[in-house]
Amino acid sequence: MKNEEYEYGGLLVNGFVMLFFTFVLIPALIILCVVVGGEDNMWLSAGGSVIGGILFIMGCVGYFTQEPNEARVMIFFGKYKGTCRRVGYFWTNPFMTRRKLSLRIRNMDIEPIKVNDKVGNPVLIGMVLVWRIKDTYRAVFDIDSASLGATGTSVSSAALQNFVRIQSDAALREVTGHYAYDQSGTDNDELTLRDGGDEINELLERKINDRLAMAGMEVVEARLNYLAYAPEIAAVMLRRQQAAAIISAREKIVEGAVSMVDMALKRIESDGVVKLDEDRKAAMVSNLLVVLCADEPAQPVLNTGN
Protein backbone atom coordinates (compact mmCIF):
# COMPACT_ATOMS: atom_id res chain seq x y z
CA MET A 1 0.00 0.00 0.00
CA LYS A 2 1.41 3.39 -1.05
CA ASN A 3 2.62 5.74 1.68
CA GLU A 4 0.82 9.08 1.29
CA GLU A 5 2.91 10.91 3.88
CA TYR A 6 5.68 13.36 2.96
CA GLU A 7 7.87 15.79 4.88
CA TYR A 8 6.60 19.31 5.53
CA GLY A 9 8.63 21.82 3.52
CA GLY A 10 6.82 25.07 4.29
CA LEU A 11 7.58 27.96 6.64
CA LEU A 12 9.18 26.74 9.88
CA VAL A 13 11.16 29.27 11.94
CA ASN A 14 13.12 28.79 15.15
CA GLY A 15 10.78 29.65 17.99
CA PHE A 16 13.31 31.61 20.03
CA VAL A 17 14.04 33.91 17.09
CA MET A 18 10.32 34.57 16.68
CA LEU A 19 10.00 35.32 20.40
CA PHE A 20 12.36 38.26 19.91
CA PHE A 21 10.38 39.40 16.87
CA THR A 22 6.97 39.02 18.55
CA PHE A 23 7.68 40.42 22.01
CA VAL A 24 10.40 42.97 21.24
CA LEU A 25 10.28 44.26 17.66
CA ILE A 26 6.49 44.43 17.26
CA PRO A 27 5.89 46.29 20.58
CA ALA A 28 8.76 48.64 19.63
CA LEU A 29 7.06 49.28 16.25
CA ILE A 30 3.77 50.11 17.95
CA ILE A 31 5.44 52.52 20.37
CA LEU A 32 7.34 54.14 17.51
CA CYS A 33 4.14 54.72 15.51
CA VAL A 34 2.43 56.27 18.53
CA VAL A 35 5.38 58.54 19.32
CA VAL A 36 5.99 59.66 15.74
CA GLY A 37 2.34 60.20 14.96
CA GLY A 38 1.45 61.98 18.16
CA GLU A 39 -1.64 64.15 18.24
CA ASP A 40 -0.83 65.71 14.87
CA ASN A 41 -1.00 62.43 12.92
CA MET A 42 -3.61 60.23 14.58
CA TRP A 43 -4.02 58.07 11.48
CA LEU A 44 -0.38 56.96 11.72
CA SER A 45 -0.69 56.20 15.41
CA ALA A 46 -3.98 54.31 15.04
CA GLY A 47 -2.95 52.47 11.88
CA GLY A 48 0.42 51.45 13.31
CA SER A 49 -1.18 50.27 16.53
CA VAL A 50 -3.81 48.19 14.71
CA ILE A 51 -1.29 46.61 12.33
CA GLY A 52 1.14 45.97 15.16
CA GLY A 53 -1.60 44.40 17.27
CA ILE A 54 -2.61 42.07 14.43
CA LEU A 55 1.02 41.05 13.88
CA PHE A 56 1.45 40.46 17.62
CA ILE A 57 -1.63 38.21 17.80
CA MET A 58 -0.56 36.29 14.71
CA GLY A 59 2.93 35.89 16.14
CA CYS A 60 1.59 34.45 19.40
CA VAL A 61 -0.55 31.83 17.66
CA GLY A 62 2.12 30.15 15.53
CA TYR A 63 4.32 28.63 18.27
CA PHE A 64 4.54 24.91 19.02
CA THR A 65 6.92 22.51 20.77
CA GLN A 66 7.63 19.03 19.45
CA GLU A 67 9.26 16.18 21.39
CA PRO A 68 11.05 13.08 20.04
CA ASN A 69 8.73 10.48 18.44
CA GLU A 70 6.01 13.04 17.86
CA ALA A 71 4.70 14.43 14.58
CA ARG A 72 2.33 17.12 13.39
CA VAL A 73 0.21 16.86 10.27
CA MET A 74 0.19 20.33 8.69
CA ILE A 75 -3.11 21.37 7.05
CA PHE A 76 -3.61 24.73 5.34
CA PHE A 77 -7.30 25.52 4.81
CA GLY A 78 -8.13 21.82 4.31
CA LYS A 79 -5.13 20.97 2.15
CA TYR A 80 -2.44 18.57 3.40
CA LYS A 81 0.96 20.28 3.34
CA GLY A 82 3.14 17.56 4.84
CA THR A 83 4.14 16.07 8.18
CA CYS A 84 6.61 17.79 10.50
CA ARG A 85 8.80 15.36 12.46
CA ARG A 86 11.49 17.82 13.54
CA VAL A 87 12.19 18.09 17.27
CA GLY A 88 12.35 21.47 19.02
CA TYR A 89 10.60 24.79 19.48
CA PHE A 90 9.22 26.31 16.25
CA TRP A 91 6.96 28.96 14.77
CA THR A 92 4.94 28.45 11.64
CA ASN A 93 2.14 30.06 9.67
CA PRO A 94 -0.58 30.83 12.28
CA PHE A 95 -3.29 29.84 9.77
CA MET A 96 -1.78 26.35 9.53
CA THR A 97 -3.76 23.65 11.37
CA ARG A 98 -1.41 21.31 13.23
CA ARG A 99 -2.73 17.84 14.13
CA LYS A 100 -0.50 16.30 16.77
CA LEU A 101 0.24 12.54 16.67
CA SER A 102 2.38 10.36 18.93
CA LEU A 103 4.68 7.96 17.07
CA ARG A 104 5.74 6.13 20.21
CA ILE A 105 5.27 2.40 20.66
CA ARG A 106 2.10 1.48 22.52
CA ASN A 107 1.05 -1.64 24.39
CA MET A 108 -2.41 -3.15 24.34
CA ASP A 109 -3.82 -6.13 26.23
CA ILE A 110 -6.71 -7.70 24.31
CA GLU A 111 -9.10 -9.27 26.81
CA PRO A 112 -9.88 -12.98 26.22
CA ILE A 113 -12.77 -13.52 23.83
CA LYS A 114 -14.86 -16.65 23.18
CA VAL A 115 -14.26 -18.12 19.71
CA ASN A 116 -14.92 -21.51 18.11
CA ASP A 117 -11.76 -23.26 16.96
CA LYS A 118 -11.38 -25.33 13.78
CA VAL A 119 -13.32 -28.32 15.16
CA GLY A 120 -16.05 -26.21 16.74
CA ASN A 121 -14.88 -26.24 20.35
CA PRO A 122 -15.49 -22.91 22.14
CA VAL A 123 -12.22 -21.50 23.48
CA LEU A 124 -11.18 -18.36 25.35
CA ILE A 125 -8.25 -16.64 23.69
CA GLY A 126 -6.49 -13.34 24.38
CA MET A 127 -3.32 -11.61 23.22
CA VAL A 128 -0.93 -8.75 23.89
CA LEU A 129 -0.26 -6.27 21.09
CA VAL A 130 2.55 -3.78 20.47
CA TRP A 131 1.78 -1.18 17.79
CA ARG A 132 2.59 2.30 16.54
CA ILE A 133 1.63 4.85 13.87
CA LYS A 134 3.60 4.49 10.64
CA ASP A 135 1.81 6.75 8.12
CA THR A 136 0.48 9.96 9.68
CA TYR A 137 -1.50 10.87 6.55
CA ARG A 138 -3.61 7.71 6.69
CA ALA A 139 -3.99 7.90 10.47
CA VAL A 140 -5.55 11.37 10.16
CA PHE A 141 -7.37 11.39 6.80
CA ASP A 142 -8.29 7.77 6.01
CA ILE A 143 -10.34 7.24 9.17
CA ASP A 144 -13.55 9.11 9.91
CA SER A 145 -12.64 12.23 11.90
CA ALA A 146 -15.66 11.91 14.17
CA SER A 147 -14.72 8.35 15.14
CA LEU A 148 -11.17 9.48 15.84
CA GLY A 149 -12.25 12.29 18.11
CA ALA A 150 -10.00 14.71 16.23
CA THR A 151 -9.73 18.31 17.40
CA GLY A 152 -7.94 21.28 15.91
CA THR A 153 -4.57 20.32 17.42
CA SER A 154 -4.56 16.58 18.16
CA VAL A 155 -6.03 13.17 17.38
CA SER A 156 -7.54 11.20 20.24
CA SER A 157 -5.23 8.40 21.35
CA ALA A 158 -8.17 6.49 22.86
CA ALA A 159 -9.98 6.54 19.50
CA LEU A 160 -6.94 5.14 17.69
CA GLN A 161 -6.63 2.42 20.31
CA ASN A 162 -10.30 1.58 19.84
CA PHE A 163 -9.75 1.16 16.08
CA VAL A 164 -6.74 -1.10 16.72
CA ARG A 165 -8.69 -3.12 19.28
CA ILE A 166 -11.61 -3.78 16.92
CA GLN A 167 -9.40 -4.81 14.00
CA SER A 168 -7.20 -6.98 16.22
CA ASP A 169 -10.28 -8.71 17.62
CA ALA A 170 -11.43 -9.54 14.08
CA ALA A 171 -7.98 -10.88 13.10
CA LEU A 172 -7.79 -12.98 16.27
CA ARG A 173 -11.17 -14.58 15.50
CA GLU A 174 -10.06 -15.34 11.94
CA VAL A 175 -6.80 -17.02 13.01
CA THR A 176 -8.48 -19.03 15.79
CA GLY A 177 -11.03 -20.44 13.35
CA HIS A 178 -8.27 -22.02 11.22
CA TYR A 179 -6.70 -24.15 13.99
CA ALA A 180 -7.80 -26.62 16.62
CA TYR A 181 -7.08 -25.98 20.28
CA ASP A 182 -5.20 -29.26 20.75
CA GLN A 183 -4.33 -32.49 18.95
CA SER A 184 -7.44 -34.49 18.09
CA GLY A 185 -5.57 -37.81 18.04
CA THR A 186 -5.98 -38.49 14.33
CA ASP A 187 -3.24 -36.22 13.02
CA ASN A 188 -0.42 -35.59 15.45
CA ASP A 189 1.46 -33.42 12.93
CA GLU A 190 -1.32 -30.85 12.70
CA LEU A 191 -0.47 -27.35 13.92
CA THR A 192 -2.63 -26.33 16.89
CA LEU A 193 -3.19 -23.20 18.95
CA ARG A 194 -1.66 -24.76 22.07
CA ASP A 195 1.62 -25.88 20.53
CA GLY A 196 1.78 -23.57 17.47
CA GLY A 197 3.96 -21.04 19.28
CA ASP A 198 5.86 -18.68 17.00
CA GLU A 199 4.05 -19.81 13.85
CA ILE A 200 0.66 -18.82 15.26
CA ASN A 201 2.07 -15.51 16.53
CA GLU A 202 3.62 -14.68 13.15
CA LEU A 203 0.38 -15.44 11.33
CA LEU A 204 -1.56 -13.33 13.82
CA GLU A 205 0.86 -10.43 13.41
CA ARG A 206 0.58 -10.61 9.61
CA LYS A 207 -3.24 -10.68 9.68
CA ILE A 208 -3.43 -7.68 12.01
CA ASN A 209 -0.92 -5.71 9.91
CA ASP A 210 -3.04 -6.34 6.82
CA ARG A 211 -6.02 -4.80 8.58
CA LEU A 212 -4.20 -1.84 10.16
CA ALA A 213 -2.30 -0.82 7.00
CA MET A 214 -5.41 1.00 5.75
CA ALA A 215 -5.13 3.34 8.74
CA GLY A 216 -1.37 3.91 8.59
CA MET A 217 -0.55 1.78 11.63
CA GLU A 218 1.67 -1.27 12.07
CA VAL A 219 2.05 -4.06 14.60
CA VAL A 220 5.52 -4.50 16.07
CA GLU A 221 4.62 -7.69 17.94
CA ALA A 222 1.52 -9.80 18.57
CA ARG A 223 1.52 -12.77 20.97
CA LEU A 224 -1.12 -15.00 22.52
CA ASN A 225 -1.11 -14.54 26.28
CA TYR A 226 -4.23 -16.51 27.25
CA LEU A 227 -5.64 -19.75 25.89
CA ALA A 228 -8.17 -22.05 27.55
CA TYR A 229 -11.33 -24.00 26.82
CA ALA A 230 -14.60 -22.19 27.51
CA PRO A 231 -16.10 -23.01 30.95
CA GLU A 232 -18.96 -25.07 29.51
CA ILE A 233 -16.59 -27.70 28.07
CA ALA A 234 -13.52 -27.21 30.25
CA ALA A 235 -14.37 -30.08 32.63
CA VAL A 236 -15.02 -32.53 29.78
CA MET A 237 -11.82 -31.58 27.97
CA LEU A 238 -9.87 -31.88 31.22
CA ARG A 239 -11.06 -35.47 31.61
CA ARG A 240 -10.10 -36.11 27.98
CA GLN A 241 -6.60 -34.77 28.60
CA GLN A 242 -6.31 -36.81 31.78
CA ALA A 243 -7.38 -39.97 29.91
CA ALA A 244 -4.82 -39.31 27.20
CA ALA A 245 -2.13 -38.80 29.87
CA ILE A 246 -3.10 -42.04 31.62
CA ILE A 247 -2.98 -44.00 28.35
CA SER A 248 0.43 -42.56 27.54
CA ALA A 249 1.72 -43.45 31.00
CA ARG A 250 0.33 -46.99 30.75
CA GLU A 251 2.06 -47.47 27.43
CA LYS A 252 5.38 -46.55 29.03
CA ILE A 253 4.72 -48.84 32.02
CA VAL A 254 3.82 -51.83 29.80
CA GLU A 255 6.80 -51.22 27.56
CA GLY A 256 9.13 -51.19 30.56
CA ALA A 257 7.47 -54.23 32.17
CA VAL A 258 7.79 -56.34 29.01
CA SER A 259 11.48 -55.50 28.68
CA MET A 260 12.04 -56.37 32.35
CA VAL A 261 10.21 -59.71 32.03
CA ASP A 262 12.22 -60.57 28.92
CA MET A 263 15.44 -59.72 30.72
CA ALA A 264 14.41 -61.80 33.76
CA LEU A 265 13.64 -64.95 31.68
CA LYS A 266 16.87 -64.67 29.74
CA ARG A 267 18.84 -64.20 32.94
CA ILE A 268 17.25 -67.25 34.61
CA GLU A 269 18.04 -69.42 31.61
CA SER A 270 21.58 -68.14 31.13
CA ASP A 271 22.46 -68.49 34.83
CA GLY A 272 20.80 -71.92 35.09
CA VAL A 273 18.78 -70.93 38.13
CA VAL A 274 15.89 -73.24 37.31
CA LYS A 275 14.54 -75.15 34.35
CA LEU A 276 11.15 -73.84 33.29
CA ASP A 277 8.78 -75.42 30.81
CA GLU A 278 6.50 -73.31 28.65
CA ASP A 279 3.61 -73.43 31.12
CA ARG A 280 5.80 -72.23 33.97
CA LYS A 281 7.26 -69.48 31.77
CA ALA A 282 3.76 -68.29 30.89
CA ALA A 283 2.78 -68.28 34.56
CA MET A 284 5.95 -66.34 35.49
CA VAL A 285 5.34 -63.79 32.71
CA SER A 286 1.76 -63.31 33.92
CA ASN A 287 2.85 -62.87 37.54
CA LEU A 288 5.67 -60.45 36.69
CA LEU A 289 3.41 -58.33 34.50
CA VAL A 290 0.81 -58.15 37.25
CA VAL A 291 3.46 -57.06 39.77
CA LEU A 292 5.09 -54.50 37.47
CA CYS A 293 1.92 -53.00 35.94
CA ALA A 294 -0.35 -52.96 39.00
CA ASP A 295 -1.21 -49.63 40.67
CA GLU A 296 -1.26 -51.25 44.11
CA PRO A 297 1.53 -53.34 45.71
CA ALA A 298 1.16 -57.03 44.83
CA GLN A 299 0.06 -59.46 47.59
CA PRO A 300 2.32 -62.56 47.39
CA VAL A 301 0.80 -66.03 47.56
CA LEU A 302 3.12 -68.70 48.94
CA ASN A 303 2.86 -72.15 47.40
CA THR A 304 3.47 -74.73 50.19
CA GLY A 305 2.81 -77.73 47.95
CA ASN A 306 5.15 -79.64 45.60
N, C-alpha and C positions, 0 to 999 in steps of 0.2 A: 504494500500500500504506500502511495507516494506521500512524502513528508511535505506538508504545506507551510511549515514554519520557516522563516528566514530572519536574519539578524536586522535589528533596527538601525537604520543609517541616517536618521534625521537629526534635528537639533538636540544636542545633549551637552550641556555646559557644566563645568565643575561648580558644585553648589557653594563653595566658600567664596569663589570669585563673584558669583551672583549675589551673595549676602552683602558684599561691599557695594555693589551696584545698587541694590534695592534699598538698603538702610543707610547709605552714606550719600551716594551721588544724587539719587532722586530727591531726598529731602533737601539737599543743598540746592538743587535746581528750583525747587518750589520756593525756597527762601529768597533765592536770587531774583526770581520773577516778581515776588512781592516787594522786595526792596527797590528794584529798578523801576518798576511800574509806579509805585507809590500812589498818592491820591490823584496825580495828574494823568496817569494812564491805567485806569481801572481794568480796561479790557486785557491788558498784558498780565496784570496781577491775577485776574480771575481765570483767564485762559491758561496761564502757566500752572496755576494751582489745580485746575480740573485735569489737565493733561498729566501733570505729575502724580495726582491722586490715582488716576486710572493705571498709570505705569506701575505705581507702588502696589496696587491691589493685584495686578497681573503678575508682578514679580513674586509676591507672597504665595500665589497659588501653585506655581510650577515646581516646587521643591519636592524631592522624595529621596528616601534612603533605601538602599538595597543590600541585603546580606548575602553571604555565600549560599548557593543552592536555592536561590530565589529568582524569579523572572517576572517581568511585566509585559503584558501584551498591549502594545500601543495602538490606539484606535483614534483616528481623526475624523470626526463627524461621520461615524459609521464605517469608515474604510480602514482595513487592516494595514498598518504601516511597518510591522515587524515586531520582533520580540527582543526586549533588552535584557541581557543576562550579565551585564557589567556590575561589579560590586563597588559600592561607595555612595557618596552623597552628590546628587546631581540636580540640575534644573533643566526643565524642558518646556516646550510650548504649553502654556497654561490651558489651551483649548484641547489638548491631547488627553483622551481618556486612558487611564492606566489600570489595567486589570492585573492584580497581583496573584501570582501562583507560587506555591511551594514545590520545589523539585526534589525535596528530601525523600529518603526511603521511609515508607510507612508500613506498619505491621497491622495485620487484621486476623482476628480469631473467628473463624466461621463456626457458629454453634452447630452441634450435631443435628442432622436432619434425617427423617425416615425415608428410605428409598428401597425399592425392590431390586435385588441383584439379578444376575443373568437367569437364574433358575426360579425366580419368583419369591425368594425368601426376603421378608422385610428386615432391613438392617439399619442401624444408626451409624452415620458416618459424618465426621467433621474434619476440618483441616485448618492449618495456619498458612497465611498468605503474606508475602512481602512484595510490595508494588511501589511504583512511582510514576510520575508524569514524564512522558518522553516527547510528545509533540504538543506544545502549548496552543497552537492554532486549533487543533481538533478538540482539545480539552475545553476550549472556550466557545468555539463556534459550531461544532458538530453535535453538540448536545443541547437540548432545549434549555434556554436561559432560565426559564421559570423553575424547571426541575433542579437546576444547579444552584438556585438561590443566589444568582450573581447580583452584585451591586455595582456602583460606579467605580469602585477601587479594588474589589477582590472577588474571588469565586469561593463559595462556601465549601470548606473541606469536608463537612459532614455530608453534603450532597454528593460529592465525588465518591466518598466512601460508600454511600448507599448504592450508587451505580455499580461500583466494583463488587459489592456484596451480592447484588441481584444476579449479575452475569456469572460470578463465581459459583453461586448456588446452582445455576442452570448447567454449567460445565461439570460440576461435581455429580449431578444427577445423571448426566449423559455417560460419564465414565463408569459410574457404578453399575449402570444397566448393562454394560458389556462384559462384566466379569462376575464370577460366583464368589461368595464370601470365602469358601474353603473347598478343599478337594472333595468331590462327590464320590470317589472310590472307583469310578470307571476309567478316568483318565488322569493319572497322577502327574502327567507332564503339563497339564493345563495351568496357565497363569491365573492366580486368584488374588483377591484383594488383600487377604491376610499375609500371603508370602510374596506378593508382587514387588514390594519394596521400591527401589529406585525406578523401575520400569513404569509402575503405576504413577509415581510422582512426576516423572518426565512427561507422560501422556497428559496428565492433569494440567501441568504447567503450559503445555502446548495448546490445549483446548481453551484455557482461560485467555492466553495471549491472543488467540484468534478472535475472541469475542471483544477484548479490550482495545484492540488495535484501532477500531472505528472511532474510539474516543481519545486516541493519542496517549494511551497508558500502556505500561508493560509490567509483566510479573517477573520479579527477580527470582523468587523461589516459591514453590507451592508443595506442601507436604501434608499427608494425612496424619492427624494427631489423635483421632478417636475412631475406633471401629468395634462394633459389637452387634450381636443379634438384637432385634426389637424385643421388648419384654414379653410379648405374647408367645414367642417361640423360643425364648432363651433357655427355659428349663428343658424343653424337648431336645434342643440342639446340644445342651450340656450333657444329657444322658447319651446322646449319639457319640459325642467326642469321648466320653468315658468308656463306652463300649468299644470304640475303636482302639483306645489305649489299652484296654484289658486284653483284647485280641492280639495286639502287637506284643504285649508282655508275655502272653501265653505261648506265642510262637517262639519267642526267645527261650522260654523255660523248656519247652519240648525239645527244641534243637539242642540245648545244652544237655538235657537228660539223656537223649538218645546217644550223643557222643560219649557221655560218661558210662552208660551201660555197655556200649561197644568196647570201650577201653577196659572195663572190668572183666568182661568175658574173655577178651584176648589175654589179659594179664593172668587170669586163673588157668587158662590152658597153657600158656607159655611157662608159667612157674610150676605147673603140675600140682597145684593145690588139691584139686579133686577132679575126678572124671565125671562129666555130666553128659547124660543122654539128651536127646532133643526135647523130651518132655520137661526135664529138669531145667534146661536152658530157657524154655518158654516161661516156666513158672518164675525163674529168677528175673527174667526181663520184666515180667508183669509186676513182680514185687518191687523191683528197683524203680520202675517208672512211677508206681504209686507213691513211693517214698519221696522221690525227687520232684514230682509234679504236684503233690498235694499241698493245699493251703495250710492245713493243720499238721502238727507233728504226728508221724505214724505211730500206731500202737502195736508193738511187736507181739507176735504169737509164738510161743515156744512149743516146738514139737517134741514130745517126750517119748514118742514111739520109736519104731525101727528107723 
